[in-house]
């Protein structure tokens, strides 16, 4: 089941890579909070090593280089979709053609867990997951991913992630799909997670369904504590880009956690 869900997600992003990239031209308000974390880490150690899990077409790094120099950031972006990584590399080639010198970064095609398991211990300072952790279908794999993030982070390293959240807007737009999930949860005698939802994406008259696990805040907090992290920030971000404790007008959830020395 798990592999079929991930393969379905991968197939979707490969088939829709160009349209998906085109619809992600705007900078999300969440990027401001990522910039803030980068600034904090750079103030402590000047140059940082960043890993972005499921980086899409590389738009976050294109945002960051407007504020930080290539001497300050060493970036690696990983994505399950060959199509999106191809676009990321093409975009980066065009950017380098307009620069006085080549700015290097790495884009890698890989499953999230597989990539992390191949990494050495304590090599990254900052790990980012923007609307990607929500595509992982099983709790035990989520735990393995977080524990491997912990292993690959330097001490005092930071992980920051954003995930879709339930809100009035979300319930209104996807009510039918939420209802289907509720019915399936009920008929499986509560064995299937209530917050596993398949969200439709329409293109050229065809409808694709992407798997999402819509996290509750307490659920994320528990997962990170089980993976030895100290959670520093956990709340919602509303559609204006402001942090909030209310889920009513939420756009995404934001979580910031740190790997600290155990005392």
C-alpha positions in Angstrom: 0.0 0.0 0.0 2.7 2.4 1.0 4.7 1.9 -2.2 1.6 2.2 -4.4 0.7 5.6 -2.7 4.2 7.0 -3.2 4.4 5.7 -6.8 1.1 7.4 -7.5 2.4 10.7 -6.1 5.6 10.3 -8.1 3.6 9.5 -11.3 1.4 12.6 -10.7 4.3 15.0 -10.3 6.1 13.5 -13.3 3.0 13.8 -15.5 2.2 17.3 -14.3 5.7 18.7 -13.8 5.4 21.5 -16.2 2.0 22.7 -15.1 2.9 22.3 -11.5 6.0 24.3 -11.9 4.1 27.0 -13.8 1.5 27.3 -10.9 4.3 27.8 -8.4 5.8 31.0 -9.7 4.7 33.1 -6.8 6.7 33.2 -3.6 4.8 31.8 -0.7 4.5 33.9 2.5 6.0 30.9 4.2 9.3 31.6 2.5 9.7 34.7 4.7 9.9 32.4 7.8 12.5 30.2 6.1 14.6 33.3 5.4 14.4 34.2 9.0 15.7 30.8 10.1 18.6 31.0 7.6 19.5 34.4 8.9 19.6 33.1 12.5 21.8 30.2 11.6 24.1 32.3 9.4 24.5 34.8 12.3 26.0 31.9 14.3 28.2 30.2 11.8 28.4 32.3 8.6 28.1 29.4 6.1 25.4 26.8 6.3 24.6 23.5 4.6 20.9 23.3 3.6 18.9 20.2 2.5 15.4 20.7 1.0 13.3 17.5 1.0 11.1 17.4 -2.1 12.3 20.7 -3.6 10.1 20.7 -6.7 11.5 22.9 -9.4 14.0 24.6 -7.0 12.0 27.8 -6.4 13.0 28.1 -2.8 16.7 28.2 -3.6 16.0 30.8 -6.3 14.3 32.8 -3.6 17.1 32.5 -1.1 19.9 33.6 -3.4 18.2 37.0 -3.7 19.2 37.5 0.0 22.3 35.3 0.6 25.5 34.8 -1.3 26.7 31.5 -2.7 29.5 31.7 0.0 26.9 31.6 2.7 24.7 28.7 1.5 25.5 25.2 0.3 22.2 23.8 -1.0 21.0 20.4 -1.9 17.4 19.8 -3.2 15.9 16.4 -3.4 12.7 15.3 -5.1 11.0 12.1 -6.0 10.0 13.5 -9.5 12.4 13.2 -12.3 10.3 15.7 -14.2 10.6 18.4 -11.5 14.3 17.9 -11.0 14.8 18.3 -14.7 13.0 21.6 -14.6 15.0 22.7 -11.5 18.3 22.0 -13.4 17.1 23.8 -16.5 16.0 26.8 -14.5 19.3 26.9 -12.7 21.2 26.7 -16.0 19.3 29.8 -17.2 20.1 31.7 -14.0 23.8 30.9 -14.2 23.9 32.2 -17.8 22.8 35.6 -16.4 25.3 35.7 -13.6 29.0 36.8 -13.6 30.1 33.5 -12.1 28.6 30.1 -11.6 26.6 29.5 -8.5 26.6 25.8 -7.6 23.8 23.8 -6.0 22.8 20.1 -6.2 19.4 18.7 -7.4 18.9 15.0 -6.8 16.2 12.5 -7.8 15.4 10.3 -4.8 12.8 9.1 -2.4 12.9 11.1 0.8 13.8 8.3 3.2 16.2 6.6 0.7 18.3 9.8 0.3 18.4 10.4 4.1 19.6 6.9 4.9 22.5 7.3 2.5 23.8 10.5 4.2 26.5 10.7 6.8 25.9 11.8 10.3 25.9 15.5 11.2 26.4 17.1 7.8 23.5 19.6 7.5 22.6 22.7 9.4 19.1 23.3 8.1 16.6 20.8 6.7 13.4 22.1 5.0 10.2 20.4 3.9 7.7 22.6 2.2 4.3 20.9 1.7 6.1 17.5 1.2 6.0 15.6 4.5 2.2 15.4 4.1 2.7 13.0 1.2 4.3 10.3 3.3 1.6 7.6 3.8 2.7 5.6 6.9 3.5 6.7 10.4 6.5 4.4 10.8 8.1 5.9 7.6 7.4 9.4 9.0 9.3 8.5 12.1 12.2 7.0 10.2 12.4 10.1 8.1 12.5 12.4 11.2 15.0 10.2 13.0 17.3 10.2 9.9 16.9 14.0 9.7 18.0 14.1 13.3 21.0 11.9 12.6 22.1 14.0 9.6 21.8 17.4 11.3 24.6 19.0 13.2 24.0 19.7 16.9 21.9 22.9 17.1 20.8 22.2 13.6 17.2 23.1 12.6 14.4 21.4 10.8 11.5 23.5 9.5 8.4 22.2 7.8 5.1 23.4 6.4 2.1 21.2 5.8 -1.5 21.8 4.7 -4.0 22.2 7.5 -7.7 21.8 8.1 -9.5 25.2 7.9 -12.9 26.6 7.0 -11.6 27.2 3.5 -10.2 23.6 3.2 -13.4 22.1 4.5 -15.5 24.1 2.1 -13.4 23.3 -0.9 -12.8 19.6 -0.3 -15.9 18.7 1.7 -16.8 15.7 -0.5 -13.2 14.3 -0.2 -13.1 14.8 3.5 -16.5 13.0 3.8 -15.2 10.1 1.8 -12.2 9.8 4.2 -14.6 9.9 7.1 -16.7 7.1 5.7 -13.7 5.0 5.0 -12.4 5.6 8.5 -15.7 4.5 9.9 -16.2 1.3 7.7 -12.6 0.2 8.5 -13.5 0.4 12.2 -11.2 3.4 12.7 -8.1 1.6 11.4 -7.6 4.0 8.4 -6.5 7.5 9.6 -9.3 10.0 9.4 -7.0 12.7 8.0 -5.8 10.7 5.0 -7.3 12.5 2.0 -7.0 12.3 -1.8 -7.1 15.8 -3.3 -8.1 16.2 -7.0 -6.0 18.1 -9.6 -7.5 18.8 -13.0 -5.6 19.2 -16.2 -6.7 18.8 -19.8 -10.0 17.2 -18.9 -8.3 14.6 -16.7 -8.5 14.4 -12.9 -5.6 13.2 -10.8 -5.7 12.4 -7.1 -2.8 13.2 -4.8 -2.5 11.6 -1.4 -2.3 14.0 1.6 -2.1 13.3 5.3 -3.5 16.5 6.9 -1.6 16.8 10.2 -3.1 17.9 13.5 -0.6 20.1 15.5 -0.5 17.6 18.4 0.3 14.8 16.0 3.3 16.7 14.6 4.5 17.5 18.0 4.3 13.9 19.1 6.2 12.7 16.1 9.0 15.2 16.6 9.4 14.4 20.3 9.5 10.7 19.5 12.4 11.6 17.1 14.3 13.4 19.9 13.8 16.9 18.6 13.0 20.0 20.8 10.1 21.8 19.2 10.6 25.5 19.2 7.6 26.7 17.2 4.4 25.1 16.2 1.3 27.0 15.0 -0.7 27.9 11.9 0.0 30.4 9.2 -3.1 32.2 7.8 -3.7 33.2 4.2 -2.2 36.7 4.9 1.1 35.0 6.0 0.7 35.7 9.7 1.2 33.2 12.4 -1.9 32.2 14.4 -3.0 29.6 17.0 -6.4 29.4 15.2 -7.1 26.8 12.6 -10.1 28.7 11.3 -8.3 30.8 8.7 -5.2 28.6 8.4 -3.3 28.1 5.2 -0.6 25.8 6.5 1.0 24.7 9.7 4.6 25.7 10.5 6.9 23.7 12.7 10.5 24.5 13.8 12.5 22.0 15.8 16.1 21.8 16.9 18.6 19.1 17.5 20.1 19.8 20.9 22.7 18.2 23.1 21.0 16.0 25.6 21.8 16.9 29.2 
